[in-house]
Amino acid sequence: MTSTLPDRLSNDPRSRFHDAELLARGIGIRFNGNERTNVEEYCVSEGWIRVAVGKALDRRGQPMTMKLRGQVEPYLRGDDAAA
């Protein structure tokens, strides 16, 4: 498997952008230069992330999310230790 990350990735297994194998390897996200640990989904080309909003759930039992716009930099967590 290459270290090239997809443009868009989601934690939700119902999404077509979900990749369980890649998520199992460990993905880190830098958003506007800060490390974010609560990212549910990201898109590099459009410049946004979706983050969970507290413990609130929607009517289907999924976490409520909010879209934030800015600079998105995904990386593999194993590569972070080497850098």
C-alpha positions, 0 to 999 in steps of 0.5 A, a space after each residue: 500500500 502506498 503512503 498517498 492519502 485520498 483526497 476525501 476520507 470518512 469514518 462512517 462505514 455507510 459513506 462511499 469515502 470510507 476505507 477501513 484498511 486505511 483508517 486502521 493504519 492510523 490517519 492524523 489531521 492537521 487543520 490550520 496548523 493544529 492537530 485535530 483528533 475529533 475529525 469525522 470526515 475530511 476533504 483536502 481539495 475543498 478545504 473542509 473537515 467535519 467534527 463531532 459537536 459534543 455528545 449530541 446525536 441526530 435522530 438516527 443515533 449518529 453524532 451531530 457534526 459541524 463543517 469547518 473550512 480551512 487548510 487540511 493536511 492528512 498524514 499517516 500517524 506512523 510517519 509522524 514519529 519518524 519526522 
